């Protein structure tokens, strides 16, 4: 396995108890690449991310990041390898301030001020509202705070689960611009889990479609047939 691969999944299978949800998934993501995994609800997308992060035990196969085998490692050890995970379910501490939520992403509090200044370029409201409780932010602002928290630790690899769900088009465009800008600035690799086809095509370099736990299609978003192929798979 080349050490220049940001994420390599080899025949990964996982699930809950005896129920197999993800079946023999092969995926490879390059450094600096934005890769989108699309699929309808219940197809195993979130299960795959939880398996990569060690929240679910892997049944078979292997997971490697930047040449290191992380198969079976616990989530806290995986997170220390400059991996940032933004889950689909509510992941903010609602009663904590914006500042405290951001601080949770850092191992060294000395970089807090510089980190806030950096993400403030993407999300200007955050430095202005550090003392506000996260639970009082709007839905779109909470999604932005989730992304900001992931960016605070300057990850080499980001796993982002359905970040556009329930958001207005203007917020979706903003998030797309932020992810592209961060990739261009830091060469971070990003795995997006999505159902929003237009967002995926706008921000990603390559894509794959997951159906019933298996990859049924993948390719470049620049392929003339990409949108039609993805839409066809998601409509069935």
C-alpha positions, 0 to 999 in steps of 0.5 A: 500500500502506497504511503501517499494514499490518505485513506485505503479501505480494502474489502471492509465489511461491518455492521451491528451484531450479526447484521452485516451492513457494509460488504467488502467495500474498496475505496482509495482517497489521495492526499488533497482529494475531496471524495464523495460517497453518495447513497440513499438513507439506510445504505450503510454510509454512516456505518462505514464512517463509524467503522473507519473511526473505530466506533464499530468493529470491523468484521473483515478487511482493513483500513489504512491512513497514510500508510498506517494500518488503523484496523481495530484501533479505538476512536481516541487513537485514530483521532490522534492521527490528525483525523477529524470526524463530523458525524451526522447526528447532533455532535455539539455540546449544546450547553457549552459555549461556541469557544468550549466546543472549539476547544474540545478539538485541541490537545494544546490550548496554546493554539486556540487563539490562532485557530479561532483567527484562522476559522474566522476567515471562513466563518466570521460569526464564530470569533464574534460569538465565542461566549454564546451557547452552541444550542442557541445558534441556528441550524446552519450556524451549528453545522458551520460550527461542526465544520469549524471544530473539525478544522481547528485541529488542522487535520490531514483527513476529514470525514464529514457525514451529511453536512448539507442535510436540512440546510438552505442553499446559501449555507450549502454554497458557503460550506462547499467554498470553505471545504474547497478553500481548506483543501487548497490551503492545506492539502487536507483529504476529505471524505464526504457522505452525501445525498445532495448530488449537486453539492457533491458534484460542485465540491468533490473530485471523485465519487462512489455510490453505495447501495445496500452496503456495496459500492455500485458505481464510482468515477470522476465528477468531471465525467460527462455521465457522472450526474446521470449515473449517480441520479439513476442509482439514487432513484432506484 
